[in-house]
């Protein structure tokens, strides 16, 4: 509808491509339509180089694609609230030595089933790590059963949807992302802005944010063993964990701010308006008036 309205008005059409998940049949239908439309708009903004690769594979010419990364308001993570630590640890009956957080919709593409398996591996190896997963979605019941089967009750907390994630993240020891696919994960940016290192699957735009061994660790998707190894490595050296967190914060505050994002959009839109504006389509009434 937006495409047709813009064409009628004679203005450039810019689409923003954030990612494709193939999560459900309905989502697949919408994503199929999205790929068809992208071939006809004036320009496509991709939130990561990884998504730009997918858009090119969908047939969009490289000259019509610009990568503009997601950004966050880093001021949200200026000074952590002490009450957030109490809230986070209060989710556990027996507070673990370390807490790993994960945040996202409970849907298949997020790979949270592998995260439960990872938690079970760490427990078997004697690591006292508790997990807090924030989010809701269609996979909740399956995850609840997986947690119970693995004997992780009280150690793997399904915290549901929460509005206070900003308060909680700064008090986690690390953030874990277990996704099979991503565009540009905002929660990774948020954790990094809060000086929390990240262990994440190397998918989509995540490697464009997480610098291996500097701001976190990257692992292969779909492998609980790799997630467990990454978490173990980060938590094994406290000084290195803190250095990663500091480097992560510096990275986000330098390259993923609203100021840098808005400047990139302004440059692109100025260019499109200066070179791609079409004359508004003339109404039938106006055409008849001109003919008369």
Rosetta blueprint (number, residue, H / E / L):
1 X L
2 X H
3 X H
4 X H
5 X H
6 X H
7 X H
8 X H
9 X H
10 X L
11 X L
12 X L
13 X L
14 X E
15 X E
16 X E
17 X E
18 X L
19 X L
20 X L
21 X L
22 X L
23 X L
24 X L
25 X H
26 X H
27 X H
28 X H
29 X H
30 X H
31 X H
32 X H
33 X H
34 X H
35 X H
36 X H
37 X H
38 X H
39 X L
40 X L
41 X L
42 X L
43 X E
44 X E
45 X E
46 X E
47 X L
48 X L
49 X H
50 X H
51 X H
52 X H
53 X H
54 X H
55 X H
56 X H
57 X H
58 X L
59 X L
60 X L
61 X L
62 X H
63 X H
64 X H
65 X E
66 X E
67 X E
68 X L
69 X L
70 X L
71 X L
72 X E
73 X L
74 X H
75 X H
76 X H
77 X H
78 X L
79 X L
80 X L
81 X L
82 X H
83 X H
84 X H
85 X H
86 X H
87 X H
88 X H
89 X H
90 X L
91 X L
92 X L
93 X L
94 X L
95 X L
96 X L
97 X L
98 X E
99 X E
100 X E
101 X E
102 X E
103 X E
104 X L
105 X L
106 X L
107 X L
108 X H
109 X H
110 X H
111 X L
112 X H
113 X H
114 X H
115 X H
116 X H
117 X H
118 X H
119 X H
120 X H
121 X H
122 X H
123 X H
124 X H
125 X L
126 X L
127 X L
128 X L
129 X E
130 X E
131 X E
132 X E
133 X E
134 X E
135 X L
136 X L
137 X L
138 X L
139 X L
140 X H
141 X H
142 X H
143 X H
144 X H
145 X H
146 X H
147 X H
148 X H
149 X H
150 X L
151 X L
152 X L
153 X L
154 X L
155 X L
156 X E
157 X E
158 X E
159 X E
160 X E
161 X L
162 X L
163 X L
164 X L
165 X H
166 X H
167 X H
168 X H
169 X H
170 X L
171 X L
172 X L
173 X L
174 X E
175 X E
176 X E
177 X E
178 X L
179 X L
180 X L
181 X L
182 X L
183 X L
184 X L
185 X L
186 X H
187 X H
188 X H
189 X H
190 X H
191 X H
192 X H
193 X H
194 X L
195 X L
196 X L
197 X L
198 X E
199 X E
200 X E
201 X E
202 X L
203 X L
204 X L
205 X L
206 X H
207 X H
208 X H
209 X L
210 X L
211 X L
212 X E
213 X L
214 X L
215 X L
216 X E
217 X E
218 X E
219 X E
220 X L
221 X L
222 X L
223 X L
224 X H
225 X H
226 X H
227 X H
228 X H
229 X H
230 X H
231 X H
232 X H
233 X H
234 X H
235 X H
236 X H
237 X L
238 X H
239 X H
240 X H
241 X H
242 X H
243 X H
244 X H
245 X H
246 X H
247 X H
248 X H
249 X H
250 X H
251 X H
252 X H
253 X H
254 X H
255 X H
256 X L
257 X E
258 X H
259 X H
260 X H
261 X H
262 X H
263 X H
264 X H
265 X H
266 X H
267 X H
268 X H
269 X H
270 X H
271 X H
272 X H
273 X H
274 X H
275 X H
276 X H
277 X L
278 X L
279 X L
280 X L
281 X L
282 X L
283 X L
284 X H
285 X H
286 X H
287 X H
288 X H
289 X H
290 X H
291 X H
292 X L
